[in-house]
Amino acid sequence: MKVVALLIAAGLVLSAAASAEPTANANNRAPEGGLLDLLNLTGHGTNKAPELDPKRIINKSNSFLKEREPEMTAEEFALYEKVESLLVTNPQLAVTMLETMMADPEAPSPAFEFILGNAYYSAGQLDHAEQRYRSTVKRFPTFLRAWDNLGLLYYTGNRFAEAAEAFSKAVALGDRDQTTLGILGYCLEREGDSVSAEMAYLQAVTAGPTNADWKEGLLRIYVDHRQYGRAEPLARALIKAKPMETRYWVELARIYVAQGRKTDAMVVLEEAASAGAAGPDEFLLLGDLYAEQNLAGPAIAAYGKVPAASRTRSADRLLILARVLVRVGRLEDAQHVLDATKTDASGPQQIALLQTRADLLMARKQWPEARQQIEALLALSPLHGPALLALGRSYLEEQNTERASLAFETASRVPASAAQAHLELANLELRGRHYAKAAAHLEKALTFEKNDAVTDALARVRAMMPRDTD
């Protein structure tokens, strides 16, 4: 997870001081403006934490909570005024100067500890910052902004359970800022408390109805818990707000797929393509949906629109579609799909391409041509079980039982194809009325894969064995 680093400096401890006109007396409160005053939530992607933008400072008034704020002494405030500019230009020097107050026999005020915690954070001394924030809230439990700062310190350290606890305390003290509520929702979501996370996100959406991040958090929760009736309008609202965000289109399509509404899913993805908002995921999913319906032409068109950078993924899908079409006997469509497969295949994909070509040629009974593809495959992967089986069957179709038997024997030494290879060998022995050898192969097949039909066949072959004169 990528989270923008927080810069706790001028806006954090100084923004209110700059706009107010404090008097140097014992009633000076801690300058207003906590970590949340520096934050503006930005887009984060489906599985990313909300990012925090330190560049935008929102100066807001917390005057209605001033009775809950601790106060600095006149001496503390005088020191604070001297170092406030250093908190921006030289936070480490500011820390050193502020620490002089800690040498005083009398404990500093909670307000001063709050400022010192902010200075530590600016200087990158997070452990010291946490220590000061915790001391502050222990001594002054209603100090809302100290809870906010503590929560964000935990949040940026991926300590979501502790962050949720601190933000919950801030909300209980009256914080209704949408960012507080939204990040609280995210922390609760990460901790698996989806019910509480939903409530926090709902409040964040109420406080910030135009913020897509909180709606996206709700969407994740609804989809994860299969509340598709609630998820669908949220996805549509996100699409309306940000039509060029491709992930929202594909999320809506997946919601439809989960409900069995595949036609609706295809319509949504076609709409995304028409709007120019479709990317690789959208075109791949659209192609998959067409392929599932054996709609070769539309599937090819969808896969063909996948950008070159993701062409390997679309080629994988096209090869799967071609194999399905071969199995259902739609050989011309399968050929069309293979012709449309644009790939610089290598490794596993090259093997899949050669296997698919061989399957198609065998379905057309073009045995020598099929063997050329199989032999090219075996040159890359000598112990490729399916290819060895296909090689044996191609020879068998041409009545070359000797070579067929050799191919099946080789396939029987590959665990993934051993069971089928022994069945093929059993069939060869049965053709020659070699019942004992056939039974031996059936027994070996059963050691790799239990099968009632094979067990029954073995019993019948054994019953024939007394007539075996071999």
C-alpha positions in Angstrom: 0.0 0.0 0.0 1.3 3.4 -0.9 0.4 6.2 1.4 1.6 9.7 0.9 3.9 10.8 3.7 2.5 13.3 6.1 4.3 16.5 6.7 3.3 17.8 10.0 4.7 21.3 10.1 3.3 24.9 9.7 -0.3 24.0 8.9 -0.4 21.5 11.7 0.7 23.7 14.6 0.7 27.2 13.3 -2.3 27.8 11.0 -4.7 29.0 13.7 -2.0 31.0 15.4 -1.4 33.0 12.2 -5.1 33.9 11.9 -5.9 34.5 15.5 -4.5 37.3 17.7 -3.5 35.5 20.9 -2.4 37.4 24.0 0.6 36.2 25.9 -1.2 35.0 29.0 -2.0 31.8 30.8 -5.1 31.3 28.7 -3.4 30.5 25.4 -4.7 27.3 24.0 -2.8 24.9 21.7 -2.8 26.4 18.2 -5.7 25.0 16.2 -5.2 22.6 13.3 -4.4 18.9 13.6 -3.2 16.4 11.0 -6.6 16.2 9.4 -6.3 19.9 8.5 -3.6 18.9 6.0 -5.5 16.2 4.3 -7.5 15.9 1.1 -8.5 12.4 0.1 -7.6 11.5 -3.5 -8.4 8.5 -5.7 -6.9 5.3 -4.5 -7.9 2.3 -6.6 -10.0 -0.6 -5.6 -7.6 -2.2 -3.1 -5.4 0.7 -2.0 -5.7 2.7 1.2 -7.0 6.3 0.8 -4.1 8.5 0.1 -3.4 11.6 2.1 -2.4 14.8 0.3 -0.2 17.0 2.5 -0.2 19.9 0.0 -3.7 21.2 0.8 -4.2 23.0 4.1 -7.7 23.4 5.3 -8.0 26.1 8.0 -11.1 25.4 9.9 -12.5 26.5 13.2 -12.9 24.2 16.1 -14.3 26.9 18.4 -17.3 24.8 19.5 -14.8 22.4 21.0 -12.6 24.9 22.7 -13.8 23.9 26.2 -12.3 20.5 25.5 -8.8 21.9 24.5 -6.0 22.1 27.0 -4.2 25.4 27.6 -0.5 26.4 27.4 1.2 28.5 30.0 2.4 32.0 29.1 6.0 30.7 29.2 5.2 27.8 26.9 3.4 30.0 24.4 6.3 32.5 24.4 8.7 29.7 23.5 6.3 28.4 20.9 6.1 31.8 19.2 9.9 31.9 19.0 10.2 28.5 17.2 7.1 28.5 15.0 9.0 29.4 11.8 11.6 26.8 12.6 9.0 24.1 12.5 8.9 24.6 8.7 12.5 25.4 8.0 14.4 23.4 10.6 12.2 21.0 12.6 15.1 19.4 14.3 16.3 22.7 15.7 12.7 23.4 16.7 12.6 20.1 18.6 15.8 20.9 20.4 14.5 24.3 21.5 11.1 22.9 22.6 12.8 20.1 24.6 14.3 22.7 26.9 10.9 23.1 28.4 10.9 19.4 29.3 13.9 20.0 31.6 11.8 22.2 33.8 10.9 20.4 37.1 7.2 21.2 36.5 5.6 19.0 33.9 4.7 20.8 30.6 1.0 21.3 29.8 -0.8 18.7 27.6 -1.1 21.5 25.0 2.7 21.9 24.9 3.2 18.1 24.7 0.8 18.1 21.7 3.0 20.8 19.9 6.1 18.8 20.8 4.6 15.7 19.3 3.9 17.6 16.1 7.5 18.8 16.0 8.8 15.3 16.5 6.6 14.1 13.6 7.9 16.8 11.4 11.5 15.8 12.3 10.7 12.1 11.5 11.0 11.0 15.1 7.8 9.0 15.1 8.4 7.0 18.3 8.8 10.2 20.2 5.8 11.7 18.5 3.6 8.7 19.5 4.9 9.0 23.0 3.9 12.6 23.3 0.5 12.1 21.7 -0.3 9.2 24.0 0.8 11.3 27.0 -1.4 14.1 25.9 -4.6 12.1 25.5 -3.9 10.3 28.8 -3.6 13.6 30.6 -6.4 15.3 28.7 -8.7 12.6 27.3 -11.1 15.0 25.5 -8.3 16.6 23.4 -9.9 15.7 20.0 -7.1 16.9 17.7 -4.5 14.8 19.7 -6.7 11.7 19.0 -6.8 12.7 15.3 -3.0 13.0 15.1 -2.4 9.8 17.0 -4.9 8.0 14.6 -3.1 9.3 11.5 0.3 8.4 12.9 -1.0 4.8 13.3 -2.7 4.9 9.9 0.4 5.9 8.0 2.3 3.1 9.7 -0.4 0.5 8.7 -1.4 0.0 12.3 -5.0 -0.1 11.4 -6.4 -1.5 14.7 -4.8 1.2 16.8 -5.8 3.8 14.2 -9.4 2.7 14.3 -9.4 3.0 18.1 -8.0 6.6 18.0 -10.3 7.8 15.3 -13.3 6.2 17.0 -12.4 8.3 20.1 -12.2 11.4 18.0 -15.6 10.7 16.5 -17.0 10.1 19.9 -15.7 13.5 20.9 -17.5 15.2 18.1 -15.3 14.9 15.0 -17.7 14.7 12.0 -15.1 15.5 9.3 -15.6 13.2 6.3 -11.9 12.3 6.2 -11.9 11.1 9.8 -15.0 9.1 9.2 -13.8 7.7 5.9 -10.4 6.7 7.1 -12.0 5.2 10.2 -14.1 3.1 7.8 -11.1 2.0 5.9 -9.3 0.9 9.1 -12.3 -1.0 10.3 -12.6 -2.6 6.9 -9.0 -3.7 7.0 -9.5 -5.2 10.5 -12.5 -7.2 9.3 -15.2 -5.3 11.1 -17.4 -4.8 8.1 -20.5 -3.8 10.0 -18.8 -0.9 11.8 -16.9 0.0 8.6 -20.1 0.3 6.7 -21.5 2.6 9.3 -18.4 4.8 9.2 -18.4 4.9 5.4 -22.1 5.8 5.4 -21.5 8.8 7.7 -18.5 9.8 5.5 -20.7 9.7 2.4 -23.3 11.9 4.2 -20.6 14.4 5.1 -18.9 14.2 1.7 -21.4 13.0 -0.9 -19.2 13.9 -3.8 -16.2 11.9 -2.5 -15.8 8.7 -4.6 -13.5 7.0 -2.1 -16.1 6.5 0.6 -18.6 5.2 -1.9 -15.9 2.8 -3.2 -15.3 1.6 0.3 -19.0 0.8 0.7 -18.9 -0.9 -2.7 -16.1 -3.2 -1.6 -18.1 -4.2 1.5 -21.3 -4.8 -0.4 -19.6 -6.9 -3.0 -17.6 -8.9 -0.5 -20.8 -9.7 1.3 -22.8 -10.4 -1.9 -25.2 -7.5 -1.2 -25.5 -6.9 -4.9 -28.7 -4.9 -4.7 -26.9 -2.3 -2.7 -23.7 -2.6 -4.7 -25.2 -2.0 -8.1 -26.5 1.6 -7.5 -23.2 2.5 -5.9 -21.2 1.3 -8.9 -23.5 3.2 -11.2 -23.1 6.4 -9.1 -19.3 6.0 -9.3 -19.5 5.5 -13.1 -21.6 8.6 -13.4 -19.2 10.7 -11.3 -16.1 9.3 -12.9 -17.0 7.8 -16.3 -13.4 7.4 -17.4 -12.4 5.3 -14.3 -12.3 1.9 -16.0 -12.4 -0.1 -12.7 -15.9 1.1 -12.0 -17.3 -0.3 -15.3 -15.7 -3.7 -14.8 -16.9 -3.8 -11.1 -20.5 -3.2 -12.3 -20.1 -6.0 -14.9 -18.8 -8.4 -12.3 -21.7 -7.6 -10.0 -24.0 -8.6 -12.9 -22.0 -11.7 -13.6 -22.2 -12.7 -9.9 -26.0 -12.4 -10.2 -26.1 -14.5 -13.4 -27.0 -11.4 -15.5 -24.3 -11.9 -18.1 -26.2 -10.2 -20.9 -26.4 -7.0 -18.7 -22.7 -7.4 -18.0 -21.9 -7.5 -21.7 -24.1 -4.4 -22.3 -22.2 -2.5 -19.6 -18.8 -3.5 -21.0 -19.9 -2.5 -24.5 -21.0 0.9 -23.1 -17.6 1.3 -21.5 -16.0 0.6 -24.8 -18.2 3.1 -26.6 -17.4 5.7 -23.9 -13.7 5.2 -24.4 -13.4 4.0 -20.8 -12.6 0.3 -21.5 -9.1 -1.0 -20.8 -7.5 -4.4 -20.8 -9.6 -5.8 -18.0 -12.9 -4.7 -19.6 -12.0 -6.1 -23.0 -10.8 -9.4 -21.5 -13.9 -9.8 -19.4 -16.1 -8.9 -22.4 -14.2 -11.5 -24.5 -14.6 -14.1 -21.8 -18.4 -13.6 -21.6 -18.7 -13.9 -25.4 -16.4 -16.9 -25.4 -18.6 -18.6 -22.7 -21.5 -18.3 -25.1 -19.3 -19.7 -27.9 -19.7 -16.4 -29.8 -16.4 -16.6 -31.6 -16.7 -13.5 -33.7 -17.6 -11.0 -30.9 -15.0 -12.7 -28.6 -12.3 -12.3 -31.2 -13.3 -8.6 -31.6 -13.2 -8.0 -27.9 -9.9 -9.7 -27.3 -8.5 -8.0 -30.4 -9.0 -4.6 -28.7 -6.8 -5.5 -25.8 -3.7 -3.1 -25.9 -0.5 -4.6 -27.1 1.0 -4.4 -23.6 -1.6 -7.0 -22.4 -1.7 -9.0 -25.7 -0.3 -12.1 -23.9 -3.4 -12.3 -21.7 -5.8 -12.0 -24.7 -3.8 -14.7 -26.6 -4.3 -17.0 -23.6 -8.0 -16.4 -23.8 -8.2 -17.0 -27.5 -6.4 -20.3 -27.2 -8.9 -21.4 -24.6 -11.7 -20.4 -26.9 -10.2 -22.3 -29.8 -9.9 -25.5 -27.8 -13.5 -25.2 -26.7 -14.6 -24.7 -30.3 -12.6 -27.8 -31.4 -14.3 -29.9 -28.7 -17.8 -28.9 -29.8 -16.9 -29.5 -33.4 -16.9 -25.9 -34.7 -13.7 -26.3 -36.6 -14.0 -23.4 -38.9 -14.6 -21.0 -36.0 -11.7 -22.6 -34.2 -9.5 -21.9 -37.2 -10.7 -18.3 -37.3 -9.8 -17.9 -33.6 -6.3 -19.3 -34.1 -5.8 -17.0 -37.1 -6.7 -14.0 -35.0 -4.3 -15.0 -32.2 -1.6 -12.4 -32.4 1.3 -13.4 -30.1 5.0 -13.8 -30.1 4.4 -17.0 -28.1 7.2 -18.5 -26.0 7.3 -20.9 -23.1 4.0 -22.2 -21.9 2.0 -20.1 -24.4 4.0 -21.5 -27.3 3.2 -25.0 -26.0 -0.5 -24.2 -25.7 -0.5 -22.8 -29.2 1.1 -25.9 -30.7 -1.3 -28.2 -28.7 -4.3 -26.3 -30.0 -3.2 -26.4 -33.6 -2.6 -30.2 -33.2 -6.0 -30.7 -31.7 -7.6 -28.8 -34.6 -5.7 -30.8 -37.2 -6.6 -34.1 -35.5 -10.2 -33.1 -35.5 -9.9 -32.7 -39.2 -8.1 -36.1 -39.5 -5.0 -34.5 -40.8 -2.7 -36.9 -39.0 0.7 -36.1 -40.5 0.2 -32.3 -40.1 -1.0 -32.8 -36.5 2.1 -34.8 -35.7 4.3 -32.0 -37.0 2.8 -29.7 -34.4 3.1 -32.4 -31.7 6.7 -33.1 -32.5 7.5 -29.3 -32.4 5.8 -29.3 -29.0 7.7 -32.3 -27.7 11.0 -30.7 -28.8 10.2 -27.9 -26.3 8.8 -30.2 -23.6 9.7 -33.9 -24.2 7.6 -35.2 -21.3 4.4 -33.3 -22.1 1.7 -35.8 -21.3 -1.2 -34.6 -23.4 1.1 -34.2 -26.5 2.4 -37.8 -26.1 -1.2 -39.1 -25.8 -2.1 -37.1 -28.9 0.9 -38.5 -30.8 -0.1 -42.0 -29.9 -3.7 -41.5 -31.0 -2.6 -40.0 -34.3 -0.5 -43.1 -35.0 -3.3 -45.3 -33.9 -5.7 -43.7 -36.4 -3.2 -44.7 -39.2 -3.1 -48.3 -37.8 0.6 -47.8 -36.7 0.1 -49.7 -33.4 3.9 -50.1 -32.8 4.5 -46.3 -32.7 1.3 -45.7 -31.0 2.3 -48.1 -28.2 5.7 -46.5 -27.9 4.0 -43.0 -27.5 1.6 -44.3 -24.9 4.4 -46.1 -23.0 6.2 -42.8 -22.8 3.1 -41.0 -21.6 2.6 -43.6 -18.9 5.8 -42.5 -17.3 4.4 -38.9 -16.9 2.3 -38.8 -13.7 -0.3 -36.3 -15.1 -1.0 -38.6 -18.1 -0.2 -42.0 -16.7 -3.8 -43.1 -16.0 -5.1 -42.3 -19.5 -1.9 -43.8 -21.1 -2.5 -47.1 -19.3 -6.1 -47.1 -20.5 -4.9 -46.6 -24.1 -2.4 -49.4 -23.7 -5.1 -51.6 -22.2 -7.2 -51.0 -25.3 -4.3 -51.9 -27.6 -3.8 -55.2 -25.7 -7.6 -56.0 -25.8 -7.4 -55.6 -29.6 -4.9 -58.3 -29.7 -6.8 -60.4 -27.1 -4.0 -60.1 -24.6 -6.3 -60.1 -21.6 -3.7 -60.5 -18.9 -1.7 -57.6 -20.2 -4.8 -55.5 -20.6 -5.8 -56.3 -17.0 -2.3 -55.3 -15.8 -2.6 -51.9 -17.5 -6.1 -51.4 -16.0 -4.8 -52.2 -12.6 -2.0 -49.6 -13.1 -4.5 -47.0 -14.3 -6.5 -47.5 -11.1 -3.4 -46.9 -8.9 -3.3 -43.3 -10.4 -7.0 -42.6 -10.5 -9.9 -44.4 -8.9 -12.8 -44.9 -11.4 -15.8 -47.1 -11.1 -16.1 -47.6 -14.9 -12.4 -48.8 -15.0 -13.0 -51.1 -12.0 -16.0 -52.7 -13.8 -13.9 -53.1 -17.0 -11.1 -54.7 -15.1 -13.6 -57.3 -13.6 -14.9 -58.1 -17.1 -11.4 -58.5 -18.5 -10.4 -60.8 -15.7 -13.4 -63.0 -16.4 -12.0 -63.4 -19.9 -8.5 -64.3 -18.9 -8.9 -68.1 -18.8 -9.5 -68.1 -22.5 -6.2 -66.2 -23.0 -3.9 -68.5 -25.0 -1.1 -66.0 -25.2 
